[in-house]
């Protein structure tokens, strides 16, 4: 069911890429949650927008909505 919803809405599942980890190593330590930092890194590499209300993420130079 979940895969069907993803497919119907043109979502793409991304894996862990070396470029994301490389970008992660260059992020300033503003946010201390490793999962959120990886989301930021991935969004930067893929030139994606993050949907977040997290004020710590807002301190990064990443495109955001909300």
N, C-alpha and C positions, 0 to 999 in steps of 0.2 A: 504494500500500500504506500509506504513512504517513498519508495523508488518511483512509483507511478506518479506521485505528486511532483517529485523533482523533475521528472521527464516532461510532464505536462506543462510545467512552468519554465522550461529551458534553463534549469539550474545545472551547474557543472560542479562535480565533486573534485576538489583539488587534493593532490597528495602532498607529501612533504618534499620540497625541492631544495637542492643545495643553495640556490640563489636566495631562498627565504632565510636560510640559516646565516648566509653571508650578510644579508641585510640586517638581520637581527643583531649580529655582532657589532654593527655600527650605530645602533639605536642608543640614545642617551638613556640612562637608568632613571626614568621618571616614574614609570609604572613598574611595580614589582611582581605582578602576576605573570608567570611565564607563558600561559596560554594566551592572554591578551597581548603580550608582546609579540608572540608569533602571528596573531591575527593582524597586528599593525604592520609587521614585516611583510606578510603575504600581500596585504592591500597595497603597500608601497610598490612592491615588485610588479604586481599584476595591474597596477593603476586602477584599483577598485575603490569604491566608497564603503566605509564602515557605517553600519547603523548602530548607534550607541548613545547612551545617556551618561556614560562613564566620564566623569570630569578629568580623570587622569589621562585618558586616551586623547581628550581634546587638546592636550598640551603638545601632542606630536603633530608634525606637519604632514598629516594624512587626510585625504578627502573624507568628510563625514556628513552624515545625515542625522538630524534630530537635534 
